[in-house]
Amino acid sequence: MQRLGQRRRDLLGLDHAKLNGCRTGCAHGDQANHRSGRADDHRFSWSTLRGVPAELFCYALALRTRFRGITERQGMIWRGAAGWAEWSPFLDYAGAELVPWLRAADEAAERGWPAPLRTEIPVNSTVPAVGPQDAYAIAQSAGCRSAKVKVAERSQSLVEDAARIAAVRDALGPSGKIRIDANGAWSVAEALDAIAQLAQFDLEYVEQPCATVEELADLRRRLARAGLNVPIAADESIRRVKDPYQVAAQEAADIAVLKVQPLGGVRACLQIAKRIGLPVVVSSALETSIGIRAGLALAAALPELPYACGLNTVALLKADLVTEPLLAVDGVISLRDLVVEESAIDRHRPNHQVEKFWQARLVQTRELAGG
């Protein structure tokens, strides 16, 4: 145990050269491009550390605009027997909350995903909390007939939210679908007032208007009494609670938003979709195309897909790690294999301190997961 502990301490000080390994090849496709190690690769094997992958790379990608309070997306990718995986839990996740994200990555790397029922996935554009002109340009240029608009941003007003949504409505026209996402920022009273004012834009649904399951249930009752027929979707109240089925048990939502990484993988999400008894929207956790491919695998395997999916978020990144990023064409993303680009991994390597942080985070999470 003392020797293993020393090995763990040693690896936290590794420089990037010692992590070099095979960096190109198809994700969940042809494995023939996998390069064998060479003497000058300086390959370090993590496999002795209870399941920590042998080929491991950190990334840091700038966002086009601030989103979820961040301007840079960080994470790790690695390659297993089934293909490439991404592990990129948000920094506000900690401890046991990180374990499902790791299970999702392990599934992608070692098991792959269930057979698809469809090969084209309809998606929405995502409009950050930007001004009306930028919101219009994003919604119009995306080529999607659905848009998710961020609202309730700290320091912004409901008037600003309404102006942003109005611009998106102008961009999409009367037949386009608009959903809004408050990320749990409103109280029940604030949500009721906001929805009453924003319902004029013919909202498809409101995602996570309040923080807790109990608040969502209360809001739905108040909306019904007020005659406001606006569906409520639950996101954080499914992925950040011990019991994801409480939203259904308490009649707190009309729609379940499922995200592969925080919920433990494609198969785990399929089980939730089967048991929760609500229509499902598959959404991203702001991943690279490697992580988005797992979300597409879930969307492709669901028996029914009644809503456009929130999987077009690679458009929010300034760059990607694959040769052909997974972006919507005419509102659809087609299932396909990915080719991870070696030069992109090199270009978007974070600084040494960030690498050490992510290495330590992974080792700690692997220990919590039981190795």
N, C-alpha and C positions, 0 to 999 in steps of 0.2 A: 504493500500500500504506500509506503514511503517513497519507493522508486516511482510508482505511477503518479503520485502527487508531484514529484519533481519534474516528471515529463510534462505534466499539465502546466506547471509554472514555466518551464522552458519554452513551450510552444507559444505562450503569450508574448514572447519577445522575438518571434521569428520575423524576419523581413520578407518582403513580397517575393524575392527571388526563390526563397526556399519553398514557396507554395506553388511554384510553376509546375504545370503538368499539361495534359492535353486540353486544348481550349477550343477546338473547332469540331464540328460534327453535327449531325441531325439530332434534334430533340424529339424523342419518342418516334424515331423513324429509323432509317438505315444507319447502322452502327459501323459501317465499313470505314468511315473517315477517322476513326479513333486512332491516334498516333501512339506508337509504343514509346516508352521513356528512353531518353538518350543520356549519355554520361554528362552532358552539359546542361541538362534540365534542372539539376539541383533539386530533384523531387524529394519532398518530405512526406512520409507516410503518416497520415492521421489514423489509419485503420486500427492501430493498436489501442486507440482511445475509445473503446467500447462503442463502435458504430459511427464515430465522427468520420465524415467522408474523406477519401484520399485526395481528391481533386477539388479544391475549395478556393473561391475567389470572391472578394468583396467588391462592391460597386458603390458609386455615389453619382447620381444623375440630377442635374438641375431641372427645376420645373419652369414652365413658361410663365407662370404667375403663381403667387402664393395660394396654397390649397391645403385645407385642414391645418392651417397655421404654420406650414413648412414651405421652404423654398428649395429643398434638396431631398431627394428620395435615396435612402441607403438600404443596403441589404447584402445578401450572399447568394451565390449560385454554386451548384456542384452537379456532377454527373454520376449517375449510377447505372446499373444494369439495364434499366428501362429507358433512361434518357436524362435530360437536364431537369433540375429542380431549382426553385427559388425559395429562399427563406428570408422574409423581409418584414418581420413584425414591427409595427409602429413603436416609436420610442416611449409612448405612454403605456405600453403593455409591459408587464414584469412578472417574474416568478412563474407560477403555474399557468398563468394566462398564455405564456409563450409555447407551452407544450403542444397544443393543437396545431399551431403554425408549423411546428417541426414534424408532426405526424403527416401533415399535408405534403411537406417537402419529401419526406421518406416515401410516401405513396407514389409521388411523381417519379422519383429517382429509381425506385426498386420494383414497383408493381405495375406502373402504368395505370390506365383508366379503363372503365367499361366500354364496350362497343357503342358507338354513336347510333342514335336513332335519326339524326339529321346532320347534314354537313354544312348548312348555312345558318348562322345565328343572327337574328335581327338585333340591333343595338341602338342605344340612344347616345346623343352627344352629351357632354358634361360641361356646364357653364359655371365657372367659378364666380366668386362674389366680386365681379368686375363692373365697370360702368356700362350704361346702356349701349354705347357704340361698340364696345368690345364684345358685349354679350350678343348683339345682333350679328357681328362678323363671325363669331365662333359658331353660333347655331346655323347660320347660312352656309358657311364653308364646309361644315362637317358632312353634309349630304344625308343626314338622318332625318327621319320624320318624327322622331321623339327626342326630347331634350330634358335633362335633369338640371335644374337651376338651384344653385346654392343660395340659401337665405339665412337670416338671423346671424350673420357674421358679427362678431364683436365690434363695436364702435360704429356699426352701420344701422340705419333706421329702416322701418317698414316702408317708408316712402321710397328709399333707394331700392329695396327689394322689389317693390311694385314696378318701378321704372325698368329694372332689369328684366322682369318677367314680361312686361309689355313689349320690350324690344325683341325678346325671343318669340313672342306670339307674332309680331310683325314679320320676323324672319321665316317662321314656319307656315304662316297662313292659318286660316280657321280650321283646317283639317289636321294640322300637326298636333301632337300630344305633348303636354308639358306636365312634368312632375317636379315638385320642389322638395328640398332636403334641408331640414333645420338642425340636424345633428343633435337633437335633444335640448336645444338652447332655450326653448320657450317654457314658461309656466303654463298650466292649463288655461288660465284666463287669457294670457298673452296669445296662446295658440288659437283659442276660440275667436278672439278679435282679429288676428292675422288672417285666419282662414276665411272668415266672413268677408274681409276686405279683398282678399286675393282670389276668391271663388269666381270673380267676374272674368278671369282668364281661362275658365273651363279646365280646371286642374284635373289631370288623370288620377293623381293621388298625392298625399303629403307624407313624406318619409320622416320618421322619427321626430315628430314635432316636439315631444316632451321626453324627459330622460328615463322615466321609470314605467314599468308595466302598469302599475296602478294609475299613474297619471294618464297614460294612453287610454285605459279603459274608461276613466272618468271623462276624458275629452270626447270619446266616441258617443257616450251617452248624451253629453251636452250638445254635440253636433246634431244628433238625431232630434233632440227636443227643439233645436233651433231651425229644423228643416233644412240643414246643410248636408247635402248628399255628396260629401267628399271623402273618398276612401282613405284609410290610414294604413301606412306600411311600417312595419317594425324592422329595424336593422340592429342597432346596438342592443335593443331589448331581447334579441335572439343570440347575438354573438358574444355578448359580454355579461351573461348571466349564467348561473349554475343550471337552471332548468329552461331550455329554449322553448318548451311547450307551454309555458305560462301565458304567453300572449294569446294562445288559442283558448286555454282553459278559462282565462278571465275576459275573453271576448274583447281583447285590447287592440286588435288589428284586423284588417281585411286582407292584407297581403304580407307575405314573409319574404324578406330580403336575405338571401344566402350568399355568403362569401367563403370561398373554398379554404383559404389559409386559416383564418381565425376559427373556423368550425371544424378543422381537422382533416380535410381532404374531400375528394369528390364522393367517395362512398359514404362517408359520414353525412355529407349534405343530402345525398339521395335518401338516406334513412330519415333524416329530419323532414324532408319534403313529403315522404310517404306518410309519416305519422302526424304531422302538424295540422293537416286538413285545411290548409290555406293555399291559394294560388301563389306561385313562387316567381320572384324576380332574382336572377343571378347577377351579382355585381362584383366589382373588383375591389382590391385593397391597394389600388394605385401601384400596381406592379409593373415590371418590365414585360415584354412579350412572353418571356418564359413563364412568369406567373399567370399572365392572362390566358395562356394556352390551357392551364388547368381549369380556369373558369369556363372556357369554351367547352372543355370536356364535360363539365357538369351540365351546362346548358344543352349540349348535344345528347346527353343520356337521360334527361328528364322525360317522363311519359308525355307531359304537356308543357308548352311554353307559351302562355297567354300574353306575356308582356315582353317588350323589347328589353334587352339586358344592358346593364351598366358596365360593359366590357370594352368600351372604346376609349379608355383612359390613357393609353399610350400616347395619345395626342396631347396630353398635358405635360409630357416629358420633352425636354429639348433634344434628347438622344435616346438610343436604345442599344441593346447588346446583341442584336441579331441582324442579319443582312437584309431581311425584309420584315419590318415591324408589322404586328397585327393591328391594322387600322381598317376602319370601315370603308367599304366602297358601295355607294348607293344604299347606305343604311344597313349593310350586312357585312359580317366577318366570316369568311369561309375557313373551315377546319383545314389545317395543313401542318406539315412538319416545319420545324425551325432550324436554321443554320446559325449557330452561335459564332460571332465574329471575334477572332483573337485580338485584332487591333482595337476593337471597341472595349474589350475588357481592360487592355492596357491604358487606353485613353481615359477611362472613367474609374480608375483605381483611386480610392480615397487616400488620405495621408496615413502615415504609420500609426498615429494615435487612434484614428477611427478603425483601422484594421484590427488593432489590438482589442478595442472595445467589442467588436463583433465576434472575434475569435473567442474571447472570454464569455460572451453572452451565449454563444453556441455550446461551448463546453458545459456551462452551468445548466443550460436547458436540457442538454442530453442527459446529464446526471439526474435532473428532476424527472425526466421521462423514463428513467430506469435503464439507461444505456442503450 
